[in-house]
Structures are given as structure tokens and as C-alpha cells.
């Protein structure tokens, strides 16, 4: 993968003509495949960030799902002041931190098993 500037970002071998920023803009403009291409390009890194941040595979998977939904819905708000990968990374970390905060606010307590 080649690196690009903060405005455009890298392009992937499977889609060498479109940068991350171009894919995100295409998604905002209604291209039904652009967001999938962007996420396919970065999914392994986003998964690694979530797993490292939250430490639990199931919670990390849920956090990535939450983050991708948030990114999909909020793509039009991307201002281009950072690389798209930085923006995605931040969304994933925030989703993980939200899950951690919720878990701490509502800790699970094991139910008694009924034996004494």
C-alpha cells in the first residue's frame, strides 16, 4: 500500500485509481460500493485497533460494527483536516471507549446458582 497526503490518503491495489478521500466522497455522493471498498481496504487495521483497545473479541467486533455504522452515517461530516484512516481510527477508538464506559456503568453480576 502506498502512502498519500492527509487530504487524499492511500489507494489500494484493488482500486488503484481512487484514494480514501475519493472513496469517502463517492459514498457521500451516492456510490453504493465506495464505502465497502474503503472499509475493505482498512478493516484489518480497524479490527486490530478495536481488539487492542477493548481486549475482548466479542466486544471488539461489536465496537467495530458500531464504528462502521457511525462512519457510514457521518461520512458527510468528514472535513478532510486529517487522513480518512485517522478519522476511521478515532471513530473505532471512541466506539470502544463507549462500550468500556457502558460496561463499567452497568457491571454484570453473576446470578446465584441456587446451591449453598
N, CA, C and O atoms as CSV, one atom per row, in Angstrom:
chain,resi,resn,atom,element,x,y,z
A,1,UNK,N,N,0.848,-1.167,0.000
A,1,UNK,CA,C,0.000,0.000,0.000
A,1,UNK,C,C,0.893,1.229,0.000
A,1,UNK,O,O,1.874,1.292,0.740
A,2,UNK,N,N,0.554,2.193,-0.822
A,2,UNK,CA,C,1.346,3.411,-0.875
A,2,UNK,C,C,0.752,4.434,0.053
A,2,UNK,O,O,-0.441,4.391,0.354
A,3,UNK,N,N,1.568,5.348,0.506
A,3,UNK,CA,C,1.038,6.373,1.395
A,3,UNK,C,C,0.727,7.614,0.590
A,3,UNK,O,O,1.315,7.849,-0.465
A,4,UNK,N,N,-0.207,8.410,1.097
A,4,UNK,CA,C,-0.586,9.650,0.443
A,4,UNK,C,C,-0.662,10.745,1.468
A,4,UNK,O,O,-0.371,10.528,2.644
A,5,UNK,N,N,-1.055,11.937,1.025
A,5,UNK,CA,C,-1.147,13.036,1.970
A,5,UNK,C,C,-2.436,12.950,2.772
A,5,UNK,O,O,-3.287,12.101,2.507
A,6,UNK,N,N,-2.577,13.843,3.764
A,6,UNK,CA,C,-3.734,13.809,4.653
A,6,UNK,C,C,-5.043,14.060,3.902
A,6,UNK,O,O,-6.096,13.596,4.338
A,7,UNK,N,N,-4.994,14.776,2.799
A,7,UNK,CA,C,-6.206,15.070,2.065
A,7,UNK,C,C,-6.699,13.886,1.252
A,7,UNK,O,O,-7.905,13.675,1.128
A,8,UNK,N,N,-5.774,13.111,0.696
A,8,UNK,CA,C,-6.218,12.054,-0.207
A,8,UNK,C,C,-6.050,10.667,0.368
A,8,UNK,O,O,-6.950,9.840,0.224
A,9,UNK,N,N,-4.956,10.383,1.002
A,9,UNK,CA,C,-4.730,9.074,1.590
A,9,UNK,C,C,-4.306,8.060,0.554
A,9,UNK,O,O,-4.188,8.386,-0.628
A,10,UNK,N,N,-4.075,6.824,0.988
A,10,UNK,CA,C,-3.572,5.790,0.092
A,10,UNK,C,C,-4.647,5.251,-0.835
A,10,UNK,O,O,-5.844,5.402,-0.592
A,11,UNK,N,N,-4.192,4.631,-1.883
A,11,UNK,CA,C,-5.110,3.872,-2.727
A,11,UNK,C,C,-4.707,2.414,-2.621
A,11,UNK,O,O,-3.540,2.098,-2.387
A,12,UNK,N,N,-5.666,1.538,-2.793
A,12,UNK,CA,C,-5.415,0.109,-2.627
A,12,UNK,C,C,-5.163,-0.551,-3.975
A,12,UNK,O,O,-5.604,-0.049,-5.009
A,13,UNK,N,N,-4.452,-1.681,-3.964
A,13,UNK,CA,C,-4.194,-2.391,-5.206
A,13,UNK,C,C,-5.474,-2.788,-5.942
A,13,UNK,O,O,-5.486,-2.830,-7.172
A,14,UNK,N,N,-6.566,-3.082,-5.198
A,14,UNK,CA,C,-7.814,-3.489,-5.839
A,14,UNK,C,C,-8.563,-2.305,-6.444
A,14,UNK,O,O,-9.502,-2.495,-7.217
A,15,UNK,N,N,-8.162,-1.105,-6.102
A,15,UNK,CA,C,-8.807,0.091,-6.621
A,15,UNK,C,C,-7.769,1.198,-6.705
A,15,UNK,O,O,-7.875,2.189,-5.981
A,16,UNK,N,N,-6.762,1.057,-7.572
A,16,UNK,CA,C,-5.630,1.962,-7.551
A,16,UNK,C,C,-5.962,3.391,-7.942
A,16,UNK,O,O,-5.187,4.298,-7.641
A,17,UNK,N,N,-7.083,3.620,-8.599
A,17,UNK,CA,C,-7.391,4.952,-9.075
A,17,UNK,C,C,-8.086,5.844,-8.074
A,17,UNK,O,O,-8.207,7.044,-8.320
A,18,UNK,N,N,-8.552,5.312,-6.946
A,18,UNK,CA,C,-9.320,6.122,-6.007
A,18,UNK,C,C,-8.676,6.127,-4.634
A,18,UNK,O,O,-8.392,5.076,-4.058
A,19,UNK,N,N,-8.455,7.303,-4.128
A,19,UNK,CA,C,-7.878,7.448,-2.791
A,19,UNK,C,C,-8.974,7.242,-1.753
A,19,UNK,O,O,-10.155,7.160,-2.089
A,20,UNK,N,N,-8.567,7.160,-0.487
A,20,UNK,CA,C,-9.541,7.038,0.609
A,20,UNK,C,C,-10.524,8.208,0.586
A,20,UNK,O,O,-11.733,8.013,0.713
A,21,UNK,N,N,-9.998,9.420,0.423
A,21,UNK,CA,C,-10.858,10.606,0.417
A,21,UNK,C,C,-11.825,10.573,-0.770
A,21,UNK,O,O,-12.983,10.971,-0.644
A,22,UNK,N,N,-11.351,10.102,-1.907
A,22,UNK,CA,C,-12.225,9.990,-3.079
A,22,UNK,C,C,-13.322,8.948,-2.846
A,22,UNK,O,O,-14.472,9.155,-3.235
A,23,UNK,N,N,-12.969,7.844,-2.220
A,23,UNK,CA,C,-13.971,6.827,-1.913
A,23,UNK,C,C,-15.010,7.357,-0.929
A,23,UNK,O,O,-16.205,7.114,-1.097
A,24,UNK,N,N,-14.564,8.073,0.086
A,24,UNK,CA,C,-15.491,8.617,1.063
A,24,UNK,C,C,-16.422,9.637,0.404
A,24,UNK,O,O,-17.625,9.645,0.663
A,25,UNK,N,N,-15.863,10.490,-0.443
A,25,UNK,CA,C,-16.677,11.479,-1.163
A,25,UNK,C,C,-17.673,10.771,-2.083
A,25,UNK,O,O,-18.834,11.172,-2.165
A,26,UNK,N,N,-17.223,9.721,-2.774
A,26,UNK,CA,C,-18.115,8.968,-3.659
A,26,UNK,C,C,-19.258,8.354,-2.857
A,26,UNK,O,O,-20.400,8.337,-3.317
A,27,UNK,N,N,-18.958,7.853,-1.665
A,27,UNK,CA,C,-20.010,7.303,-0.790
A,27,UNK,C,C,-21.031,8.389,-0.463
A,27,UNK,O,O,-22.238,8.170,-0.569
A,28,UNK,N,N,-20.539,9.554,-0.066
A,28,UNK,CA,C,-21.435,10.664,0.275
A,28,UNK,C,C,-22.278,11.053,-0.936
A,28,UNK,O,O,-23.444,11.423,-0.800
A,29,UNK,N,N,-21.682,10.966,-2.110
A,29,UNK,CA,C,-22.379,11.327,-3.340
A,29,UNK,C,C,-23.306,10.228,-3.856
A,29,UNK,O,O,-23.969,10.408,-4.878
A,30,UNK,N,N,-23.358,9.080,-3.149
A,30,UNK,CA,C,-24.321,8.053,-3.500
A,30,UNK,C,C,-23.775,6.800,-4.155
A,30,UNK,O,O,-24.558,5.940,-4.556
A,31,UNK,N,N,-22.470,6.662,-4.280
A,31,UNK,CA,C,-21.884,5.447,-4.859
A,31,UNK,C,C,-22.103,4.294,-3.883
A,31,UNK,O,O,-21.558,4.318,-2.779
A,32,UNK,N,N,-22.890,3.282,-4.264
A,32,UNK,CA,C,-23.231,2.209,-3.320
A,32,UNK,C,C,-22.058,1.290,-2.960
A,32,UNK,O,O,-22.134,0.578,-1.959
A,33,UNK,N,N,-20.986,1.286,-3.739
A,33,UNK,CA,C,-19.850,0.394,-3.482
A,33,UNK,C,C,-18.682,1.095,-2.791
A,33,UNK,O,O,-17.818,0.422,-2.229
A,34,UNK,N,N,-18.634,2.404,-2.818
A,34,UNK,CA,C,-17.459,3.147,-2.351
A,34,UNK,C,C,-17.135,2.891,-0.879
A,34,UNK,O,O,-15.969,2.687,-0.539
A,35,UNK,N,N,-18.126,2.896,-0.009
A,35,UNK,CA,C,-17.859,2.692,1.419
A,35,UNK,C,C,-17.343,1.278,1.658
A,35,UNK,O,O,-16.436,1.079,2.466
A,36,UNK,N,N,-17.906,0.304,0.970
A,36,UNK,CA,C,-17.418,-1.076,1.094
A,36,UNK,C,C,-15.954,-1.171,0.681
A,36,UNK,O,O,-15.160,-1.831,1.350
A,37,UNK,N,N,-15.595,-0.515,-0.418
A,37,UNK,CA,C,-14.209,-0.529,-0.873
A,37,UNK,C,C,-13.285,0.096,0.170
A,37,UNK,O,O,-12.206,-0.425,0.453
A,38,UNK,N,N,-13.720,1.208,0.732
A,38,UNK,CA,C,-12.919,1.895,1.746
A,38,UNK,C,C,-12.716,1.006,2.972
A,38,UNK,O,O,-11.596,0.891,3.470
A,39,UNK,N,N,-13.769,0.386,3.454
A,39,UNK,CA,C,-13.675,-0.440,4.653
A,39,UNK,C,C,-12.886,-1.712,4.381
A,39,UNK,O,O,-12.105,-2.148,5.227
A,40,UNK,N,N,-13.078,-2.306,3.227
A,40,UNK,CA,C,-12.300,-3.493,2.869
A,40,UNK,C,C,-10.805,-3.175,2.919
A,40,UNK,O,O,-10.000,-4.009,3.335
A,41,UNK,N,N,-10.452,-2.001,2.506
A,41,UNK,CA,C,-9.062,-1.548,2.494
A,41,UNK,C,C,-8.479,-1.460,3.906
A,41,UNK,O,O,-7.288,-1.710,4.095
A,42,UNK,N,N,-9.298,-1.108,4.893
A,42,UNK,CA,C,-8.778,-0.806,6.241
A,42,UNK,C,C,-9.314,-1.709,7.348
A,42,UNK,O,O,-8.985,-1.498,8.515
A,43,UNK,N,N,-10.129,-2.704,7.016
A,43,UNK,CA,C,-10.805,-3.491,8.050
A,43,UNK,C,C,-9.859,-4.201,8.999
A,43,UNK,O,O,-10.129,-4.261,10.198
A,44,UNK,N,N,-8.751,-4.742,8.491
A,44,UNK,CA,C,-7.827,-5.465,9.375
A,44,UNK,C,C,-7.212,-4.528,10.412
A,44,UNK,O,O,-7.084,-4.887,11.583
A,45,UNK,N,N,-6.841,-3.354,9.987
A,45,UNK,CA,C,-6.251,-2.386,10.917
A,45,UNK,C,C,-7.277,-1.913,11.935
A,45,UNK,O,O,-6.959,-1.774,13.116
A,46,UNK,N,N,-8.509,-1.665,11.488
A,46,UNK,CA,C,-9.557,-1.219,12.406
A,46,UNK,C,C,-9.889,-2.304,13.422
A,46,UNK,O,O,-10.117,-2.009,14.595
A,47,UNK,N,N,-9.915,-3.549,12.980
A,47,UNK,CA,C,-10.142,-4.669,13.884
A,47,UNK,C,C,-9.024,-4.746,14.926
A,47,UNK,O,O,-9.294,-4.935,16.112
A,48,UNK,N,N,-7.788,-4.603,14.493
A,48,UNK,CA,C,-6.650,-4.673,15.419
A,48,UNK,C,C,-6.724,-3.561,16.454
A,48,UNK,O,O,-6.437,-3.788,17.629
A,49,UNK,N,N,-7.103,-2.373,16.031
A,49,UNK,CA,C,-7.236,-1.242,16.958
A,49,UNK,C,C,-8.316,-1.542,17.996
A,49,UNK,O,O,-8.118,-1.316,19.190
A,50,UNK,N,N,-9.448,-2.048,17.537
A,50,UNK,CA,C,-10.550,-2.345,18.461
A,50,UNK,C,C,-10.155,-3.428,19.451
A,50,UNK,O,O,-10.414,-3.302,20.648
A,51,UNK,N,N,-9.535,-4.480,18.965
A,51,UNK,CA,C,-9.153,-5.577,19.851
A,51,UNK,C,C,-8.117,-5.121,20.878
A,51,UNK,O,O,-8.190,-5.492,22.050
A,52,UNK,N,N,-7.171,-4.329,20.438
A,52,UNK,CA,C,-6.148,-3.810,21.354
A,52,UNK,C,C,-6.766,-2.863,22.380
A,52,UNK,O,O,-6.347,-2.845,23.537
A,53,UNK,N,N,-7.745,-2.089,21.967
A,53,UNK,CA,C,-8.351,-1.095,22.859
A,53,UNK,C,C,-9.270,-1.733,23.887
A,53,UNK,O,O,-9.257,-1.356,25.059
A,54,UNK,N,N,-10.063,-2.694,23.451
A,54,UNK,CA,C,-11.102,-3.235,24.327
A,54,UNK,C,C,-10.721,-4.572,24.953
A,54,UNK,O,O,-11.212,-4.912,26.029
A,55,UNK,N,N,-9.851,-5.334,24.291
A,55,UNK,CA,C,-9.321,-6.553,24.879
A,55,UNK,C,C,-10.224,-7.783,24.861
A,55,UNK,O,O,-9.854,-8.821,25.410
A,56,UNK,N,N,-11.389,-7.688,24.249
A,56,UNK,CA,C,-12.325,-8.801,24.205
A,56,UNK,C,C,-12.834,-8.909,22.773
A,56,UNK,O,O,-13.325,-7.934,22.204
A,57,UNK,N,N,-12.711,-10.103,22.196
A,57,UNK,CA,C,-13.052,-10.280,20.774
A,57,UNK,C,C,-14.509,-9.931,20.466
A,57,UNK,O,O,-14.791,-9.248,19.481
A,58,UNK,N,N,-15.407,-10.387,21.284
A,58,UNK,CA,C,-16.826,-10.128,21.035
A,58,UNK,C,C,-17.148,-8.641,21.155
A,58,UNK,O,O,-17.837,-8.076,20.307
A,59,UNK,N,N,-16.645,-8.018,22.209
A,59,UNK,CA,C,-16.863,-6.574,22.391
A,59,UNK,C,C,-16.186,-5.777,21.277
A,59,UNK,O,O,-16.735,-4.780,20.809
A,60,UNK,N,N,-14.998,-6.209,20.850
A,60,UNK,CA,C,-14.289,-5.524,19.767
A,60,UNK,C,C,-15.090,-5.615,18.473
A,60,UNK,O,O,-15.195,-4.633,17.738
A,61,UNK,N,N,-15.651,-6.778,18.192
A,61,UNK,CA,C,-16.457,-6.948,16.984
A,61,UNK,C,C,-17.676,-6.028,17.021
A,61,UNK,O,O,-18.026,-5.407,16.018
A,62,UNK,N,N,-18.311,-5.948,18.175
A,62,UNK,CA,C,-19.468,-5.064,18.314
A,62,UNK,C,C,-19.064,-3.599,18.175
A,62,UNK,O,O,-19.782,-2.806,17.565
A,63,UNK,N,N,-17.919,-3.245,18.739
A,63,UNK,CA,C,-17.435,-1.865,18.655
A,63,UNK,C,C,-17.120,-1.490,17.211
A,63,UNK,O,O,-17.446,-0.386,16.775
A,64,UNK,N,N,-16.491,-2.395,16.464
A,64,UNK,CA,C,-16.203,-2.121,15.055
A,64,UNK,C,C,-17.506,-1.941,14.288
A,64,UNK,O,O,-17.622,-1.043,13.455
A,65,UNK,N,N,-18.477,-2.786,14.567
A,65,UNK,CA,C,-19.787,-2.664,13.914
A,65,UNK,C,C,-20.401,-1.302,14.209
A,65,UNK,O,O,-20.888,-0.628,13.302
A,66,UNK,N,N,-20.378,-0.898,15.475
A,66,UNK,CA,C,-20.910,0.416,15.860
A,66,UNK,C,C,-20.154,1.527,15.134
A,66,UNK,O,O,-20.758,2.475,14.632
A,67,UNK,N,N,-18.834,1.402,15.084
A,67,UNK,CA,C,-17.995,2.433,14.472
A,67,UNK,C,C,-18.265,2.551,12.971
A,67,UNK,O,O,-18.360,3.657,12.440
A,68,UNK,N,N,-18.386,1.426,12.300
A,68,UNK,CA,C,-18.613,1.470,10.862
A,68,UNK,C,C,-19.983,2.051,10.540
A,68,UNK,O,O,-20.136,2.779,9.559
A,69,UNK,N,N,-20.964,1.738,11.351
A,69,UNK,CA,C,-22.282,2.335,11.167
A,69,UNK,C,C,-22.209,3.849,11.370
A,69,UNK,O,O,-22.790,4.615,10.601
A,70,UNK,N,N,-21.500,4.263,12.397
A,70,UNK,CA,C,-21.322,5.683,12.673
A,70,UNK,C,C,-20.587,6.386,11.532
A,70,UNK,O,O,-20.978,7.477,11.116
A,71,UNK,N,N,-19.525,5.761,11.031
A,71,UNK,CA,C,-18.759,6.341,9.923
A,71,UNK,C,C,-19.623,6.416,8.663
A,71,UNK,O,O,-19.591,7.414,7.943
A,72,UNK,N,N,-20.385,5.372,8.403
A,72,UNK,CA,C,-21.255,5.341,7.230
A,72,UNK,C,C,-22.259,6.490,7.279
A,72,UNK,O,O,-22.455,7.206,6.296
A,73,UNK,N,N,-22.883,6.650,8.430
A,73,UNK,CA,C,-23.893,7.701,8.591
A,73,UNK,C,C,-23.277,9.101,8.632
A,73,UNK,O,O,-23.882,10.060,8.152
A,74,UNK,N,N,-22.084,9.219,9.199
A,74,UNK,CA,C,-21.475,10.525,9.404
A,74,UNK,C,C,-20.448,10.932,8.365
A,74,UNK,O,O,-19.724,11.907,8.564
A,75,UNK,N,N,-20.372,10.214,7.274
A,75,UNK,CA,C,-19.334,10.478,6.267
A,75,UNK,C,C,-19.381,11.903,5.726
A,75,UNK,O,O,-18.337,12.483,5.428
A,76,UNK,N,N,-20.555,12.462,5.598
A,76,UNK,CA,C,-20.675,13.816,5.060
A,76,UNK,C,C,-20.054,14.860,5.991
A,76,UNK,O,O,-19.745,15.972,5.562
A,77,UNK,N,N,-19.873,14.504,7.257
A,77,UNK,CA,C,-19.289,15.430,8.221
A,77,UNK,C,C,-17.763,15.434,8.202
A,77,UNK,O,O,-17.136,16.274,8.847
A,78,UNK,N,N,-17.158,14.490,7.459
A,78,UNK,CA,C,-15.697,14.445,7.377
A,78,UNK,C,C,-15.216,15.722,6.699
A,78,UNK,O,O,-15.624,16.035,5.581
A,79,UNK,N,N,-14.333,16.463,7.397
A,79,UNK,CA,C,-13.880,17.765,6.917
A,79,UNK,C,C,-12.580,17.705,6.124
A,79,UNK,O,O,-12.191,18.696,5.507
A,80,UNK,N,N,-11.909,16.570,6.132
A,80,UNK,CA,C,-10.679,16.451,5.367
A,80,UNK,C,C,-9.470,17.091,6.027
A,80,UNK,O,O,-8.447,17.301,5.375
A,81,UNK,N,N,-9.575,17.406,7.320
A,81,UNK,CA,C,-8.446,18.009,8.032
A,81,UNK,C,C,-7.412,16.967,8.458
A,81,UNK,O,O,-6.315,17.314,8.895
A,82,UNK,N,N,-7.766,15.706,8.330
A,82,UNK,CA,C,-6.856,14.606,8.637
A,82,UNK,C,C,-7.059,13.540,7.577
A,82,UNK,O,O,-7.942,13.652,6.728
A,83,UNK,N,N,-6.240,12.510,7.633
A,83,UNK,CA,C,-6.412,11.384,6.715
A,83,UNK,C,C,-7.696,10.644,7.067
A,83,UNK,O,O,-8.112,10.629,8.226
A,84,UNK,N,N,-8.309,10.042,6.087
A,84,UNK,CA,C,-9.514,9.247,6.312
A,84,UNK,C,C,-9.212,8.133,7.310
A,84,UNK,O,O,-10.047,7.812,8.155
A,85,UNK,N,N,-8.023,7.545,7.217
A,85,UNK,CA,C,-7.670,6.472,8.160
A,85,UNK,C,C,-7.623,6.986,9.587
A,85,UNK,O,O,-8.022,6.275,10.509
A,86,UNK,N,N,-7.148,8.196,9.789
A,86,UNK,CA,C,-7.120,8.793,11.129
A,86,UNK,C,C,-8.540,8.984,11.640
A,86,UNK,O,O,-8.829,8.708,12.804
A,87,UNK,N,N,-9.412,9.448,10.782
A,87,UNK,CA,C,-10.818,9.648,11.132
A,87,UNK,C,C,-11.469,8.315,11.508
A,87,UNK,O,O,-12.153,8.226,12.528
A,88,UNK,N,N,-11.260,7.287,10.695
A,88,UNK,CA,C,-11.815,5.962,10.997
A,88,UNK,C,C,-11.250,5.402,12.299
A,88,UNK,O,O,-11.989,4.847,13.113
A,89,UNK,N,N,-9.952,5.545,12.493
A,89,UNK,CA,C,-9.289,5.076,13.719
A,89,UNK,C,C,-9.941,5.722,14.941
A,89,UNK,O,O,-10.239,5.038,15.920
A,90,UNK,N,N,-10.159,7.024,14.887
A,90,UNK,CA,C,-10.747,7.747,16.015
A,90,UNK,C,C,-12.171,7.258,16.290
A,90,UNK,O,O,-12.567,7.113,17.446
A,91,UNK,N,N,-12.930,7.008,15.241
A,91,UNK,CA,C,-14.308,6.517,15.415
A,91,UNK,C,C,-14.292,5.142,16.081
A,91,UNK,O,O,-15.115,4.873,16.956
A,92,UNK,N,N,-13.370,4.274,15.681
A,92,UNK,CA,C,-13.273,2.941,16.284
A,92,UNK,C,C,-12.876,3.046,17.751
A,92,UNK,O,O,-13.480,2.396,18.604
A,93,UNK,N,N,-11.870,3.854,18.052
A,93,UNK,CA,C,-11.441,4.017,19.443
A,93,UNK,C,C,-12.590,4.570,20.288
A,93,UNK,O,O,-12.830,4.092,21.396
A,94,UNK,N,N,-13.295,5.565,19.773
A,94,UNK,CA,C,-14.426,6.127,20.526
A,94,UNK,C,C,-15.517,5.090,20.764
A,94,UNK,O,O,-16.107,5.053,21.844
A,95,UNK,N,N,-15.792,4.252,19.776
A,95,UNK,CA,C,-16.798,3.196,19.953
A,95,UNK,C,C,-16.359,2.215,21.038
A,95,UNK,O,O,-17.174,1.759,21.840
A,96,UNK,N,N,-15.078,1.897,21.056
A,96,UNK,CA,C,-14.549,1.005,22.097
A,96,UNK,C,C,-14.660,1.647,23.475
A,96,UNK,O,O,-15.091,1.002,24.431
A,97,UNK,N,N,-14.275,2.902,23.577
A,97,UNK,CA,C,-14.341,3.597,24.864
A,97,UNK,C,C,-15.781,3.713,25.349
A,97,UNK,O,O,-16.046,3.593,26.545
A,98,UNK,N,N,-16.707,3.942,24.431
A,98,UNK,CA,C,-18.132,3.975,24.809
A,98,UNK,C,C,-18.572,2.639,25.394
A,98,UNK,O,O,-19.279,2.603,26.401
A,99,UNK,N,N,-18.158,1.547,24.769
A,99,UNK,CA,C,-18.513,0.211,25.272
A,99,UNK,C,C,-17.885,-0.042,26.642
A,99,UNK,O,O,-18.528,-0.607,27.527
A,100,UNK,N,N,-16.643,0.372,26.815
A,100,UNK,CA,C,-15.970,0.203,28.109
A,100,UNK,C,C,-16.693,1.002,29.180
A,100,UNK,O,O,-16.916,0.496,30.281
A,101,UNK,N,N,-17.065,2.247,28.876
A,101,UNK,CA,C,-17.787,3.081,29.847
A,101,UNK,C,C,-19.133,2.462,30.208
A,101,UNK,O,O,-19.515,2.440,31.378
A,102,UNK,N,N,-19.847,1.962,29.214
A,102,UNK,CA,C,-21.145,1.324,29.491
A,102,UNK,C,C,-20.979,0.094,30.360
A,102,UNK,O,O,-21.779,-0.148,31.263
A,103,UNK,N,N,-19.947,-0.678,30.089
A,103,UNK,CA,C,-19.693,-1.893,30.868
A,103,UNK,C,C,-19.379,-1.527,32.322
A,103,UNK,O,O,-19.811,-2.220,33.243
A,104,UNK,N,N,-18.629,-0.441,32.530
A,104,UNK,CA,C,-18.301,-0.015,33.893
A,104,UNK,C,C,-19.517,0.569,34.606
A,104,UNK,O,O,-19.660,0.420,35.820
A,105,UNK,N,N,-20.390,1.230,33.854
A,105,UNK,CA,C,-21.584,1.832,34.447
A,105,UNK,C,C,-22.629,0.780,34.799
A,105,UNK,O,O,-23.429,0.967,35.716
A,106,UNK,N,N,-22.615,-0.326,34.063
A,106,UNK,CA,C,-23.585,-1.402,34.285
A,106,UNK,C,C,-22.857,-2.730,34.397
A,106,UNK,O,O,-22.971,-3.582,33.516
A,107,UNK,N,N,-22.107,-2.909,35.480
A,107,UNK,CA,C,-21.350,-4.160,35.596
A,107,UNK,C,C,-22.285,-5.355,35.719
A,107,UNK,O,O,-23.358,-5.274,36.316
A,108,UNK,N,N,-21.855,-6.443,35.148
A,108,UNK,CA,C,-22.651,-7.669,35.254
A,108,UNK,C,C,-22.286,-8.383,36.550
A,108,UNK,O,O,-21.120,-8.441,36.942
A,109,UNK,N,N,-23.294,-8.916,37.195
A,109,UNK,CA,C,-23.103,-9.641,38.437
A,109,UNK,C,C,-23.600,-11.062,38.205
A,109,UNK,O,O,-24.728,-11.249,37.747
A,110,UNK,N,N,-22.790,-12.057,38.507
A,110,UNK,CA,C,-23.254,-13.433,38.286
A,110,UNK,C,C,-24.453,-13.742,39.171
A,110,UNK,O,O,-24.519,-13.342,40.334
A,111,UNK,N,N,-25.394,-14.463,38.584
A,111,UNK,CA,C,-26.567,-14.887,39.344
A,111,UNK,C,C,-26.189,-16.063,40.249
A,111,UNK,O,O,-25.364,-16.899,39.881
A,112,UNK,N,N,-26.793,-16.117,41.419
A,112,UNK,CA,C,-26.506,-17.250,42.285
A,112,UNK,C,C,-26.993,-18.540,41.626
A,112,UNK,O,O,-28.009,-18.555,40.931
A,113,UNK,N,N,-26.263,-19.598,41.855
A,113,UNK,CA,C,-26.608,-20.865,41.214
A,113,UNK,C,C,-27.622,-21.679,42.023
A,113,UNK,O,O,-28.015,-22.768,41.606
A,114,UNK,N,N,-28.034,-21.168,43.148
A,114,UNK,CA,C,-29.074,-21.827,43.945
A,114,UNK,C,C,-28.535,-22.870,44.906
A,114,UNK,O,O,-29.313,-23.445,45.668
A,115,UNK,N,N,-27.232,-23.141,44.905
A,115,UNK,CA,C,-26.666,-24.119,45.850
A,115,UNK,C,C,-26.027,-23.385,47.001
A,115,UNK,O,O,-25.608,-22.235,46.872
A,116,UNK,N,N,-25.958,-24.064,48.128
A,116,UNK,CA,C,-25.336,-23.458,49.312
A,116,UNK,C,C,-24.220,-24.301,49.807
A,116,UNK,O,O,-23.576,-23.953,50.797
